[in-house]
Amino acid sequence: VICICGVVYSVYALKKDTDYREKIGFPDFRGNVKFTTKKIIVVSCVCMSAGMMASLVGVGGSMIYIPMLLILGFPPFVASSTN
C-alpha cells in the first residue's frame, strides 16, 4: 500500500513539475528528461521491483534498473547518476 501511494505521488509531482516547466518556457537542455505519466509509472515500478529482486539475490539494484532507464530513453549520464 505504501509503495502504491509513493507511485501515485511520484506521478502527480513529476507531472506537475513537467507541466510547470512547459508553461514558463523552461529551456530544454542536455539531460533534461521529459516525464510522461506512462514513463513515471514504468520507472517507479521497475525501480521498486529491482530493489526487491536485488535484496533477494544479493546484487546491487543498479544492475537491474540502469539498463531499464537506458531502454526508456534516459541519457547515459543521467541513468548512471542514479546509482
Long-range contacts (C-beta under 8 A, 24 or more apart in sequence): 3-48, 6-44, 7-40, 7-41, 7-44, 7-45, 7-48, 10-40, 10-44, 11-37, 11-40, 11-41, 11-44, 14-40, 15-40, 30-75, 31-75, 31-77, 31-78, 33-74, 33-75, 33-78, 39-72, 42-72, 43-68, 43-69, 43-72
